[in-house]
Amino acid sequence: MSHKPISLKQALHRASLGISLFTFITKKAKDERCEINLNNLIALAHGIHQEIYRDLSKHAPQNPVNKLT
């Protein structure tokens, strides 16, 4: 991975992809009956990631996901 900073638009887009990934992982973990501790850690990471996404979206001039084309 590059150590160059990414734009706010890119950060918000990547954060939204991360939320989708966490949602998928959470569903799979429940379907496969993972240990409760693992489910709790996944849920904690998902919540932190959602907070980051919300904070990033507050600083975006408009919905950058729609402008990435």
TAQUI-V787737 format. One record per run of one state. SS is the DSSP state (H for helix, E for strand, - for the rest). FROM is the first residue (numbers start at 1). TO is the last residue. If there is no record, write none. Layout:
ss={SS SS}
from={FROM FROM}
to={TO TO}
This chain:
ss={- H - H - H -}
from={1 8 32 36 60 64 68}
to={7 31 35 59 63 67 69}
